[in-house]
Amino acid sequence: MGEKTDRVEHSIRELIASDDLGPNGRLPSERTLAQELEAGRTTIRLVLMKLAAEGIVRSEHGRGYFKVAGSNETR
């Protein structure tokens, strides 16, 4: 992946690792993350799908992405 994607992934991992979301907390929307991280929504989706495949977040159709309890890694 590219430099921007790596930066976005790092930022989202830091958000998940922080206590700001709490266990099973909802991540900001794709649109909000794209604006805050100055990245395209496609990049945000790719990172979120990767994190979901790793079991760090889970997706709920129509609701968004949620932190999986016990996911506090930043890699």
Order of alpha helices (4+ residues) and beta strands (2+ residues): alpha-alpha-alpha-beta-beta
